[in-house]
């Protein structure tokens, strides 16, 4: 019953066809270094296919707004998200490990499934620091949370001994999966890893940083300095018979399994109820993603203190609020439904005598065919013939 009531109220405010027209006509205007540049064909084409000039003001506004409305817990998560897009764009990426392999890559910093910071990947940096562009990205994304004793969970794209050491100096402890070929990693041979049985692990420590290798279906490498290597914990896993069992592991691995999911959960919520539509425009899909993340973050704020909150319930309340806010404007509702010509003629557009005759704008396009009319539309202030030209002109608006 709730769905029927919701659908009817929303449809009464904005029916499908006018909504599709408005969605197709969505336009953003932004400023960038490309604006005002040469009007050559190559420059114009590059501008149209690059999404950032259009959405940069919206990105900057949300980068400022998101962290202001939420106080993060002690755990932060840094990961990549993909905005699905297969059209032409100079910053489109391909990541085979992602559910959506083609699209825009977004670096995301989240806490408790709330998106705090994000950065759109724009391609290879021209002048990275000596430690590399990935190192620079981690430091930029965590700049607002340094010297506050946060724990940062990362995936193997961001984790390295150099990153852990620098974050420690900046007051952030780190835990993340890591690639075994990172510079500064301890020497653990393939024979030592193959000797491990299922759910067994080994650890190597250097200073206060520890590398843990745990054998599951394949070896999992973890680098951390947020807890002692002597602390053990347990994980709930599914066995071959389909039952949950408790298996032992280092505490760091348990923390990583439960602490590194914020960005993934936020992405799952985003794809649960998409409001965006397919488009060939390079900026359109990114703009819809930004609006979707506004809704996801608003849901996380709304869910605070609630028992088992549902995203669908929040979406219904949000739509009812928007209908209540904008549905009271009868002119806006009538415009969204598509103005009926007869209603428009009676209310605003009607013929009145002109001070002097003029050419009808509908049937005087050719030089040798000019039709003079002594009537004008009271609202549009153009000369029109009675009846047919008057109706045809206003039907085209």
Buried (B, 14 or more C-beta within 10 A) or exposed (E): EEEEEBEEBBEEBBBEEBBEEEBEEBEBEBEBEBEEEEEEEEEEEBBBBBBBBBBBBBBEEBEEEBBEEBEBEEBBBBBBBBBBBEBEBEBBBEBEEBEBEBBBBBBBBBBBBBBBBBBBBEEEEEEEEEBBEBBBBBBEBBEEBBEEEBBBBBBBBBBBBBBBBBBBEBEBBBBBBBEBEBEEBBEBEEEEBEEBEEEEBBBBBEEBBBBBBBBBEEBBBBBBBBBEBEEEBEBEBEEEEEEEEEEBBBBBBBBBBEBBBBBBBBBBBBEEBEEBEEBEBBBBBBBBBBEBBBBBBBBBEBBEEEEEBEBBBBBBEBBBEEBEEEBEEEEEBBEBBEBEBEEBBEEEBEBEEBEEEBBBBBBBEEEEEEBEBEBBBEEBEBBBBEEEBBBBBBEEE
